[in-house]
Each structure stands twice: as C-alpha cells, then as structure tokens.
C-alpha cells in the first residue's frame, strides 16, 4: 500500500502478485559454496532458483559494506581486491554476477 502497488492490503495479492520481490539473505554454506545464499519469493512462492534481476541486485548490494548482502558475503573484507564477481548460492546451485 505504501509503495503504491495496491489500493489496500486486501487487494495486494491480486493487484501486485509479483511485487515487491522479497529475498532472504544468508551466510554462505561451506558445503554449497558461493559468497552468500539467497531464497527468493516470486509470485507468492519460493522461487526454484531466483530471477536474474534479483541476482544482479544482490550482487551489487554484496559489494557495498553495511548492506545485508554485504555483511553476509564471505569476502566482505577483501571486496576491494576482488574482480567484481559475486557468486550466489540458491536451491538449484550457484550463479555468478559481475558488478
């Protein structure tokens, strides 16, 4: 309602089922790898991987100190030495984005 996506909370599910995008950010799982992990909601369900727009935004945020993804990223202290690639773990595997 505050974002102007729906007239009321009751109408939000029908008026804007895909937005806003919500993501749960977590530390990396050593068994899976990556710099951080994400679980994304899309169309009111957990996405099987995640939309590319979420990957790009999460990767950019991971490069910024003080953000939730930046804090969760395993390379936070060496991001200035990095090549700008952030690897994000999701339920189907890993995806990389260059920032």
Secondary structure, 3 states (H helix, E strand, C coil): CCCCCCCCHHHHHHHCCCCCCEEEEECCECCCECCEEEEEEECCEECCCCCHHHHHHHHHHHCCCCCHHHHHCCCHHHHHHCCCEEEEEECCEEEEEEC
